[in-house]
Amino acid sequence: MEILELKSKERQVAAISKETFVVLIIFISLFTYLGKVMGIDKVFSVMMKTGHDVLMNTSFYIMAVAILAGAVASIMSEFGIVALINKLISPLMRPLFGLPGAAALGAVTTYISDNPAILGLAEDQGFNRYFTKAEKVTYTNLGTTFGMGLIVTAYMLSLGSEYFKAVLIGNLGAVIGGVFSVRMVLRYAKKFYNEPANERIEDDKDGNVRNIRGGSSFERLLASMMDGAKSGVTLGLACASGTVLICTFVMILTFGPQGPNGSYLGVAYEGVQLLPKIGSYFTPIAKILWGFGEPELLAYPFTALGAVGSAMGLTKGFIDKGLASANTIAVFTGMGICWSGFLSTHVGMLDTLKHNHFIKIAILWQLIGGLIAGVAANYLFKLTLMF
């Protein structure tokens, strides 16, 4: 899930504290600003209508994509296709990521599900034994690099066949950003644990078995397909709350009035255009780095930091308004996959792995890795236009 479910440690604090007034002031200030620009009656009308439209036309669409992708991924795992992919990419893990070939299993597992999926592997001694102490620190960044990959890819491809090349380039961009992120964390961890740069554990040569369900091939096909579809429903539901909440507020802060002479009608997707105003100061840099010609597009990377499912929900709106091109889709795909909403999972994952002292460094390099993924996707796409 994009939001990692962990048992929170409850604490007792004063019933009314300083944070009570801080949050209250922020809450009142936000709605005062929105009400002053749009009219308070229009604010709630826009919120309800935008939230409803996002739920019906975006959240359920993402859920449908997740169900289909989950079913395909489960079938691929049940019948050895994932194992085949794992065998094919294992030799690339040491040259690219500086990790043993077993790390390919983590990459494939998280690509077809989500970044916290690597936690299940981290608990498996059969997987752990091929990693040094420093290499285990990279689990979080490796999982995040590939997390939600299949869902993001399937969603972007569903937007139109003209984006096929862009989505492939975006995936490559995500890998490039991930290589940077993982290697920088690995370099820091090796220094922390005083491991030689070339220290490694012998890679597994005997990973030639896999567990399968009982029954005939047809029964296994049906069972794996339904199990994968159910996981897609769970993922879709997990994304829905964040998608509706975040997309609604992001769109209110991004788009403008739709009535004549700049008037507000109280319809879905109206807003105060605050993010474009702020983004206009960064547009020259965004244009150079990611090819973003419109400040509104900066809403995607801001959202993808915490919830890539919500960020995906913005994409169709950008396309419909003529703000996003195939080049933009390549950048969105690269940044979306590489970040995987990591701000909502990184701390929890590192805490679970008992690597809390690496939180700052892991977050920093994943942030930069996602920025690099966007830059790589942008210029790789531009390069293909020359041929």
N, C-alpha and C positions, 0 to 999 in steps of 0.2 A: 504494500500500500504506500501511497505517497506520504501519508501521515503515519509514521511508525507508532504502533500502539504499545506503549510501555506503562508499567505500573508507576504512577507518579508518587513521590514521597510527600505526603501532606504535612503541612506545618501549621502551627497556630500563630496568628498575628493579631494585632489590635483590630477590632471590628471596623473602626474608621481610622484610616492612616493617610499619610501624604499622597500615596498613589490613588486613593479614592478621589481626591480633589483634582489631581492631574488628569486622570481619565475623564472625569466629569467635564473639566474645562475643554479638553480636546473634543469630546463628543458634542458639546454645545457649540463650540467654535465651528466645527465641521458643518453642522446642520444650519447654523446661522449664515455661514458663507453660501451654502447651496441654496438656502431659502431666499437670500438677498438677490442672488443672480437669477434664479429660476422661478421663484415664488414657492412658498412652502407647500402649497397644495400640489403643485406640479412635481415637486421633489418626490413625494410619496407615490404619486401616480406613475412617474417614470421608473422608480425603483421596483414597484410591483410588476409593471408590464415588462420591464427589461428582465427581471428575475424569472418571470414566467416563461418568456420567450427563450431565455438561455437554458432553462430546465428542459423545455419541450424539444427545442431544435438543436441544442448543443450537447447537453448532458446525456440525454438518451441516445443521441447519435454516437457519442464517445463510448457509451455503454455497449451499443451494438457492435462497434468496431472491436471493443475489448472482448466481447463474447466470441466473435468469429476468430479473432487473433488467438485467444486463449485455447479454443478448440483445436486450431491448427498446431499451436505450439505443443499441446499435450499429445497429439497424434505423432508429431515429429519426435517427441521424447520417447513415447512408448515403443515405436518401431525402429529406433536406432538412428534416426536421421540426425538428432542432436549429437549423438556419440560420434557419427561420421564427421560432422562439422567440427566437433571438438578435436578429433584426430588431425583434421586438415589444418587448423589454425594453431595447434599447440606449438609447432616449430617456430612460429612467429613471435611467441610471447617473450622469449628471452631477448632476441634482438630489438624488439620494439619497446616492451615495457620493463625489461630487466627482471622479469619474473619467470619462475619455472613453467613448464608446459601445462601443468595442472591448473594454472590460472585461467586457461582457456575455458575450463568448465565453469568458472565463476563468471566469465564474460558472456558465455552463451546462456547460462541460467538467468542472469539478470536482464539480458537483452529480451528474452521472451517473457519476462515478468516485470520485476521492479527492483530497484537498488537494494532494499533490505533483504532480498532473496539470498544474498551472499552470506547472510548471518547463519542460515541453515548449514551451508557448507563449512563455515568457520567452526561449527560445533562438531564436525566430523573429523576424527583423528586421521582417518585415511586420506583426507584432503590436506589437513594441516601439516602432516609430516614432511611435505615437500617444500615447505617455506621456512626460511630463517626467521628469527625473532623480528628483525627489521622489515622483512618482506610481508609479514602478517599485518603490519601497520597500514599497508596499502590496500587492504581489503575494502575499506569504505570508499576510497577514491576510485578503485577499479570497478566496484559495483555501481557506483554513481555514473561513471563514464558510459556504461552500457545500459543502465536501468531505463525502463520504459521504451527501449529502442524499437521494439516491434510495434507497440501501440502508436508511438509518434509516427513511425514510418507508414503504417497502415492508414492512419488518419490523413496524413499529408497526401498520400497517393489517392485517397478517395476524393480529394478536392478536384482532381482532373488529370487525365493522362498526360497533359502537357507538362506536368511537374515531375515526371518519372526521373529524368536525368538530374533535376535539382535535388530530389530526395536522396538519390544515390550519392551525390556529391556531399550533401549534408551529413550523411552517415560517415563518409570518409573524414569530413571535417571534425566530427565528434571524436573519432579515433585519434586524430592528430592532437586535439586538445587534451584528450585523456592520456596520451603518451607523455605529454609535458607534465600534467598534474601528477600522475603516478610516479614518474621518475624523480620529480622534485621532492615529493614526500619520501620516497625511498632513499634518496640521497641524505635527507635530513635524519631519517630514522637510523641509517647506518652509522652516522656520526654520533647520534645519541647513544646507541648501543655498542659503539666502538667495534663495529664489524668491518672487516676489510671490504673494499669495494667489490672484489671479485669472489667473495665468499658465497657459496651456494650449496644446496643439498641436491644430490643426484635425482634427476627427474624420474617419474614413474614409467617403467617399461612394461608393466603388467596390467594396465587398465583395459582389459579385453572382455570384461563381463559387465552386464547391466541387469537390473531388476525389472521384471515385467509383471503385469497382472495375470491372474489365472484365467483359464478359459480358452476358447478357440480364438483365432485371429479376428473373426468378425465380432465376437463378444468383446475382445480387447479394444477393437476399433470404436465400438459404441461407448464403452465405459470411459475410455480416454477422452473421447470427444465430449461427452457430457460433463466429465470432471473439469475439463478445460473451460467449457462454456460457463460452468458454475463459478469458476475463479474469475472469469470475465465479468460476471454479474457483480461479484464482490468488489472487484476493482472499480467497476463503473459506479457503484453506489458510494464507494469511498471518495471518488473524484467529484461526485455530484454536488456535495455540500460546498466544497471549496470552489468548484467551477461557478455555481450560482452566486455565491457570496462575493468572491474576488472579481469575477467578470463584471458583475453588476456595478460595483464601485469603480472598477478600472474604466469601464465604458462611460459612466457618468462623469468621470474626471477627464475623459479623452475626447468624446465627440461633442458637437455643439447643437444649437437649436435647429429644428426642422421646419418651423413655420415661416411664413413670409416676413421679410424685413427683420429677420433674426428673432422672431417671437417663439415662445415655447408653447407646444401643443399638449404636453403631458403624455406623449407617446413613448414607446420603447426606444432605447438607444439615443435619447437626447442627453445633453450634458453641459458642463461649464468650460470645457476645453482647457483645464488647468495643466494637465500633463503635456500637451503640445506647447504651451507657453514656456514651461520649464525646459522641455526637451529642445526647444528652438535654440537654446544656448549651447546645446551639445550636438546639434545637427551637423555642423561642419566636421566634427570628429567622427560621428556615426557614419557620415557619408564616406569618409576615407576608409574607415575600418570595415564596415559591414554593407556599404552601399545603400544605406537608408536615406531616401530622399525626402521623407516626410517625418516630422517629429513624433507623430502619433505612433509610428512603428516601434518607438522605444518602449512602449507599454509591454510589448512581448517579452523582451529580456528581463524587465523588472518583475514581471509576473512569473516567468519560468524559474526564477531563483527559488521561489517557495512552492510553486505548484505548476508543473508543466501541463497537467490536464487542463487547468484554467487558461494557461497561455495558448494551448491549442484552440480553445474556444474562441479566442480573439481573432484567429487567423482568417476564418471565413468572412468575418465582418470587414477585415482589411481588404480582402479580395473583392468583395461586393462593392466596396466604395472606391475601388481602383487604386488603392494605396500600395498593394503588394503585387510583386511580379514573381516570375520563376526564380530570379536571383534572390529575392527576399525569402522565398520558401526554402531555398538551399540553406540560407543563413539561419532561419528559424529552426529547421530540422537539426542542424549541427549544434546550435546552442541548446535547444530543447533536450536532446538526447544527452549531451555531455553534462548538463546541469541536473536534469531529472528532478527538479524541485528540491535540490540538495539541502537548502536551508531548513527544510522541515524534517529532514531525516538524519543529517550528518551527526549532530550532537548525540541523538539517541543511539545511532549505530556505534559510534565510537565509545559511548558509555557501556553498551552491551559487550563490546569487545575488550573493555577495560583499557582503553587507550585514551583516556580523557586528557592526558597531558599533551596530546597531539591535535587537540580540537582546533586551535587557532591556525596552526600551520596547514592542516588538512583543508580547512575551509578556504584559506587564502589561496592555495594552489588550485583548488577546484574552481574557484571564482575566476582566476586568471585563465585556467584551462578552457572554461566555457567561452571566454572572450576570444581566445585564440581559435577555438573551433569555429566561431562565427567569421573571423577574419579569413581562415583557411577556406571555408566554404565559399565565401564571397569571391576570393581571387581565383580559386579553382574553377568556379562557374564562369567567371569572366574569361579565363584562359580557354575554356572549351568553346566559347563563342568565336574564337580566333581561327578555329579549324572547321 
